[in-house]
Amino acid sequence: MRRIKLGISTAMGAAAMAASALALAPTASAVDPTTATLTAECGTYGSGLATLTATQSGTSATITLSSGAIKAPIDVPAGSVNSTLTLSKNGSGTATFTGNANPAIPTGSDVTTGPLKGTVAAGDILEAKSLKLVIFGLITVNCTATSAQSPGPFTF
């Protein structure tokens, strides 16, 4: 009987510790909106609509960008595009998100890059302004936003 009581006490203690750990664990922050669109001009490489998808976990955030503004002129292997997305930050500064985590992009397909990684603080308001793509370390494509994000900037 003593073993049963000891087992129940141990189980109850473990459950209480697990509940405490959950209560003290940092909560994932939410970005709003999670998806936004804008139009961009990429010089001789084209222009068009871009879709940005943002996620956040604490102070870490990612943005993935997909755009028909640029079409892959040749097959582009995964991880061969270095990207820098520059965003206005709180109306007066800038934030950059970087990475080379593009998927494989077949010839003629829309360019997708990301997730691009950056750091945010609670209350940051970010809106995409420009994107620099360096493909194979040789080809540089600079794009500039020609419209505001819709439905609006990302709020972290």
C-alpha positions as CSV (number, residue, x, y, z in Angstrom):
1,M,0.0,0.0,0.0
2,R,2.9,2.3,0.8
3,R,4.3,1.8,-2.7
4,I,1.0,2.8,-4.3
5,K,0.8,6.0,-2.2
6,L,4.4,6.8,-3.1
7,G,3.7,6.2,-6.8
8,I,0.6,8.5,-6.7
9,S,2.6,11.2,-4.9
10,T,5.4,11.0,-7.4
11,A,3.0,11.1,-10.4
12,M,1.2,14.1,-8.9
13,G,4.5,15.9,-8.2
14,A,5.6,15.3,-11.8
15,A,2.3,16.6,-13.2
16,A,2.6,19.8,-11.0
17,M,6.1,20.3,-12.3
18,A,5.0,19.9,-15.9
19,A,2.2,22.3,-15.4
20,S,4.6,24.9,-13.9
21,A,7.0,24.5,-16.8
22,L,4.2,25.1,-19.3
23,A,3.1,28.2,-17.4
24,L,6.6,29.6,-17.4
25,A,7.4,28.7,-21.0
26,P,7.7,31.7,-23.3
27,T,4.7,32.1,-25.5
28,A,5.0,32.3,-29.3
29,S,4.2,35.8,-30.5
30,A,1.9,36.4,-33.3
31,V,2.6,38.6,-36.3
32,D,-0.3,40.4,-38.0
33,P,-1.0,40.1,-40.9
34,T,0.8,36.8,-41.6
35,T,0.6,37.3,-45.4
36,A,0.9,40.6,-47.4
37,T,1.3,41.5,-51.0
38,L,3.0,44.4,-52.8
39,T,4.2,45.3,-56.3
40,A,7.9,45.5,-57.1
41,E,10.1,46.8,-59.9
42,C,13.2,44.7,-60.6
43,G,14.7,46.6,-63.5
44,T,15.5,44.5,-66.6
45,Y,14.5,41.4,-64.6
46,G,10.8,42.4,-64.6
47,S,8.1,43.8,-62.3
48,G,5.0,42.5,-60.7
49,L,3.2,41.2,-57.6
50,A,5.2,39.8,-54.6
51,T,3.7,37.8,-51.7
52,L,5.4,37.9,-48.3
53,T,4.6,35.4,-45.5
54,A,5.9,36.2,-42.0
55,T,6.2,34.0,-38.9
56,Q,7.4,34.9,-35.4
57,S,8.7,33.0,-32.4
58,G,9.7,35.4,-29.6
59,T,12.3,37.8,-31.0
60,S,13.1,35.6,-34.1
61,A,11.1,36.1,-37.2
62,T,11.2,34.8,-40.8
63,I,9.8,36.1,-44.0
64,T,9.4,34.1,-47.2
65,L,8.9,35.9,-50.5
66,S,7.4,34.7,-53.7
67,S,7.1,36.8,-56.8
68,G,6.1,36.6,-60.4
69,A,8.1,39.8,-60.9
70,I,11.2,37.7,-61.5
71,K,11.2,34.4,-63.5
72,A,14.1,32.0,-63.3
73,P,16.1,32.3,-66.6
74,I,17.6,28.9,-65.9
75,D,17.2,26.1,-63.3
76,V,18.3,27.5,-59.9
77,P,19.3,24.9,-57.4
78,A,18.1,25.0,-53.8
79,G,20.2,27.3,-51.5
80,S,22.0,29.1,-54.4
81,V,20.3,32.5,-53.9
82,N,21.6,34.9,-51.2
83,S,18.8,37.3,-50.4
84,T,18.5,40.5,-48.4
85,L,15.1,41.9,-47.7
86,T,15.1,45.5,-46.4
87,L,12.1,46.7,-44.5
88,S,11.2,50.1,-43.0
89,K,11.0,49.7,-39.2
90,N,8.6,51.7,-37.1
91,G,8.5,54.4,-39.8
92,S,12.0,55.7,-39.2
93,G,14.6,52.9,-39.3
94,T,15.3,49.8,-41.2
95,A,15.5,46.1,-40.6
96,T,17.0,43.4,-42.7
97,F,16.1,39.8,-43.2
98,T,18.7,37.6,-44.8
99,G,19.2,34.0,-46.0
100,N,19.9,31.6,-48.8
101,A,17.2,29.1,-48.1
102,N,15.5,29.2,-51.5
103,P,13.9,26.0,-52.9
104,A,14.9,24.6,-56.3
105,I,13.4,26.9,-58.9
106,P,12.8,25.5,-62.4
107,T,13.4,27.6,-65.5
108,G,10.6,30.0,-66.2
109,S,9.1,29.7,-62.6
110,D,8.4,32.4,-60.1
111,V,11.3,33.2,-57.8
112,T,10.8,32.2,-54.2
113,T,13.3,33.0,-51.4
114,G,13.3,32.2,-47.8
115,P,12.7,31.8,-45.1
116,L,14.8,34.9,-44.6
117,K,15.7,35.4,-40.9
118,G,15.6,38.5,-38.8
119,T,15.1,39.8,-35.3
120,V,12.1,41.7,-34.1
121,A,10.9,43.3,-30.8
122,A,7.3,43.4,-29.6
123,G,5.5,46.2,-31.3
124,D,7.8,46.5,-34.3
125,I,6.0,47.5,-37.5
126,L,7.9,46.4,-40.6
127,E,7.1,47.1,-44.3
128,A,9.1,45.6,-47.2
129,K,11.0,48.3,-49.3
130,S,13.6,46.4,-51.3
131,L,15.0,43.0,-52.1
132,K,18.5,42.1,-53.3
133,L,19.0,38.7,-54.8
134,V,22.5,37.3,-55.6
135,I,22.1,34.2,-57.7
136,F,25.1,31.8,-57.9
137,G,27.2,34.6,-56.5
138,L,27.3,36.2,-60.0
139,I,23.9,37.7,-60.9
140,T,22.5,40.5,-58.8
141,V,18.9,41.5,-59.0
142,N,17.7,44.6,-57.1
143,C,14.0,45.1,-56.6
144,T,12.2,48.1,-55.1
145,A,8.6,48.1,-53.8
146,T,6.4,50.3,-55.9
147,S,3.3,49.9,-53.7
148,A,2.6,49.7,-50.0
149,Q,2.0,46.3,-48.5
150,S,-1.6,45.1,-48.5
151,P,-3.4,44.7,-46.2
152,G,-0.7,46.6,-44.3
153,P,2.7,46.4,-42.6
154,F,3.7,43.4,-40.4
155,T,3.1,44.1,-36.7
156,F,5.1,41.9,-34.4
